[in-house]
C-alpha cells in the first residue's frame, strides 16, 4: 500500500489532482500509511479541484490532530484561502491569526490577514497588518497597494496613499487592481481627470470586477457633475 501512496504523490506532484485524489481515496485504513498523511493530501487535492466543502473536512482533521507544525501551517493557510474564496472572512481571519500567533509571520500571511480584516470592517487592524508586511518587505507591491487603498478609503494621509499606490503600479503597470487603487486615491484627492484616466484603464484590464466597475461609475458621475 505504500507503493499506492507513492503513486498518488507522483500524480499530485504532476498536478494531476483528479487521479491523485482517486488513488488516495482508495487507500484502506490498514494501508500502513498514517491516516493524517492521507487526509492531508486528500484535502489538498480537493482544494486544488475547488471542491471546497470536501477539502475543509480533511484539512480541519489535520489541523486538529497533526503534530508537524509546518504541515499545520500549510493547512491553516489553505483553509484561510478557502474561507476567503467562500466569503467566510471571519473564519479566514481566525486561521490567519493562528498562523501569526505560531510565528508564521510571512508577508503573504500578513497581507491576507490585512485584507480579511478590511473586509470584516476592522480598518485599523488592516493598516497595522499591511504595515507589518511592509516592515518585512518595504517594496512588497501587494502591501503597498493595500496600504494605499485603505488610506484612500479612510480619507487619511492621501499623499502617503498616493506614494504607495504609484510605487505598487510601477512594479506591475498592467495590474487592474493597482490601476483601480491609484484611480481611487486621485478621486479622493479631488483630481478627477487623473482618476478617470486610471479608472478607465483599470476597467479595460478587468471587465469582470464589480469593485472596479463601481469605482469607475462613481468617478464618472462625479466628473459629470463638475
C-alpha positions in Angstrom: 0.0 0.0 0.0 3.0 2.3 0.5 3.5 1.9 -3.3 -0.1 3.1 -3.9 0.6 6.2 -1.7 3.8 6.9 -3.7 1.7 6.7 -6.9 -0.7 9.2 -5.5 2.2 11.5 -4.5 3.6 11.3 -8.0 0.3 12.2 -9.6 -0.1 15.1 -7.2 3.4 16.5 -8.0 2.4 16.2 -11.7 -0.7 18.3 -10.8 -2.9 15.5 -11.9 -5.1 16.2 -8.8 -8.2 14.2 -10.0 -6.3 11.0 -10.4 -4.2 11.6 -7.3 -7.4 12.0 -5.3 -8.8 8.8 -6.7 -5.7 7.0 -5.5 -5.7 8.5 -2.0 -9.4 7.8 -1.5 -8.9 4.2 -2.5 -6.4 3.5 0.3 -7.8 1.4 3.2 -7.4 2.4 6.8 -4.9 -0.5 7.4 -2.6 0.6 4.5 0.3 1.2 6.7 0.4 4.8 5.8 -0.5 7.3 8.6 -4.1 8.3 8.2 -3.2 12.0 8.7 -0.8 11.8 5.7 -3.6 10.5 3.5 -6.1 13.1 4.9 -3.6 15.9 4.2 -3.2 15.1 0.5 -6.9 14.3 0.1 -7.7 17.8 1.5 -5.1 19.4 -0.8 -6.4 17.6 -3.9 -10.0 18.7 -3.1 -8.8 22.3 -2.6 -6.9 22.2 -5.9 -10.1 20.9 -7.6 -12.1 23.7 -6.0 -14.3 21.2 -4.1 -14.0 23.3 -1.0 -16.5 21.7 1.3 -14.8 18.3 1.0 -11.4 19.9 1.4 -12.4 21.5 4.6 -13.4 18.2 6.2 -10.0 16.7 5.7 -7.8 19.8 6.3 -9.6 20.5 9.6 -8.8 17.0 10.7 -5.1 17.6 10.0 -5.1 20.9 11.9 -6.7 19.3 14.9 -4.5 16.2 15.2 -1.3 16.8 13.3 2.0 17.2 15.3 4.0 18.5 12.4 3.9 22.3 12.8 4.9 23.1 9.2 2.1 20.9 7.9 -0.4 22.5 10.3 0.7 25.9 9.0 0.2 24.8 5.4 -3.3 23.5 6.2 -4.2 26.7 8.0 -3.1 28.8 5.1 -5.1 26.7 2.7 -8.1 26.9 5.0 -7.8 30.6 5.1 -7.8 30.8 1.3 -10.8 28.6 1.0 -12.7 30.6 3.6 -11.8 33.8 1.8 -13.0 32.4 -1.5 -16.3 31.3 0.0 -17.0 34.6 1.8 -16.3 33.3 5.3 -13.9 36.1 6.2 -14.2 35.7 10.0 -13.1 32.1 9.7 -10.3 33.1 7.3 -9.1 35.7 9.8 -9.2 33.1 12.6 -6.9 30.7 10.7 -4.5 33.6 9.7 -4.4 34.9 13.2 -3.4 31.4 14.4 -0.7 31.3 11.8 0.7 34.7 13.0 0.5 33.6 16.7 2.5 30.5 15.9 5.3 32.6 14.4 4.4 32.1 10.8 4.6 35.9 10.0 5.3 35.9 6.3 4.4 38.8 4.0 1.9 36.6 2.3 0.1 35.8 5.6 0.1 39.4 6.9 -1.2 40.7 3.6 -4.0 38.1 3.7 -4.8 39.0 7.3 -4.9 42.7 6.4 -7.3 42.0 3.5 -9.7 39.9 5.5 -9.6 42.4 8.4 -10.5 45.1 6.0 -13.4 43.1 4.6 -14.6 42.4 8.1 -14.6 46.2 8.9 -11.5 46.2 11.1 -9.8 49.2 9.3 -7.1 50.0 11.9 -6.1 46.3 12.1 -5.9 46.1 8.3 -3.5 49.1 8.3 -1.5 47.6 11.1 -1.0 44.2 9.3 -0.1 46.0 6.0 2.5 48.0 7.9 3.9 44.8 9.4 4.2 43.3 6.0 6.0 46.4 4.8 8.3 46.2 7.7 9.4 42.8 6.4 9.5 43.8 2.7 9.2 47.6 2.1 8.8 47.1 -1.6 6.1 44.4 -1.5 3.5 45.6 -4.1 0.6 43.9 -2.5 1.2 45.5 0.8 1.9 48.9 -0.7 -1.3 48.8 -2.8 -3.3 47.6 0.2 -2.0 50.3 2.4 -2.6 53.0 -0.2 -6.1 51.8 -1.0 -7.1 51.5 2.7 -5.8 55.0 3.5 -7.7 56.4 0.5 -11.0 54.8 1.6 -10.5 56.2 5.1 -9.5 59.7 3.7 -6.3 59.6 5.6 -2.8 60.5 4.6 -3.7 60.8 1.0 -0.2 61.9 0.0 1.2 58.7 1.6 -1.5 56.7 -0.1 -0.6 58.2 -3.5 3.1 57.3 -2.9 2.3 53.7 -2.1 -0.2 53.1 -5.0 2.2 54.7 -7.5 5.0 52.5 -6.3 2.9 49.4 -6.5 1.8 50.2 -10.0 5.4 50.8 -11.1 6.1 47.2 -10.2 3.2 45.9 -12.4 1.8 48.6 -14.8 -0.8 46.2 -16.2 -2.4 45.3 -12.8 -6.1 46.2 -12.9 -6.2 46.2 -9.1 -3.3 48.6 -8.9 -4.7 50.9 -11.6 -8.0 51.0 -9.7 -6.4 51.8 -6.4 -4.5 54.7 -7.9 -7.6 55.9 -9.5 -9.4 55.9 -6.2 -6.6 57.8 -4.5 -6.8 60.5 -7.2 -10.6 60.6 -6.8 -10.2 61.1 -3.0 -7.7 63.9 -3.7 -10.1 65.7 -6.0 -8.0 65.1 -9.1 -10.8 64.0 -11.4 -9.0 63.9 -14.7 -6.3 61.6 -13.4 -8.9 59.5 -11.5 -11.0 59.0 -14.6 -8.0 58.1 -16.7 -6.7 55.4 -14.4 -10.2 54.1 -13.7 -10.9 53.6 -17.4 -7.6 51.8 -17.8 -8.4 49.5 -14.8 -11.8 48.7 -16.4 -10.1 47.8 -19.7 -7.8 45.4 -17.9 -10.6 43.7 -16.0 -14.2 43.9 -17.2 -15.4 41.4 -14.5 -14.6 43.2 -11.3 -17.7 44.8 -9.7 -15.5 47.0 -7.5 -13.7 48.4 -10.4 -17.0 49.0 -12.2 -18.4 50.7 -9.2 -15.4 53.0 -8.8 -15.5 54.0 -12.5 -19.2 54.8 -12.2 -18.6 56.9 -9.1 -15.7 58.8 -10.7 -17.6 59.3 -13.9 -20.7 60.6 -12.2 -18.6 63.0 -10.1 -16.8 64.3 -13.2 -20.1 64.9 -15.0 -21.4 67.0 -12.0 -18.4 69.3 -12.2 
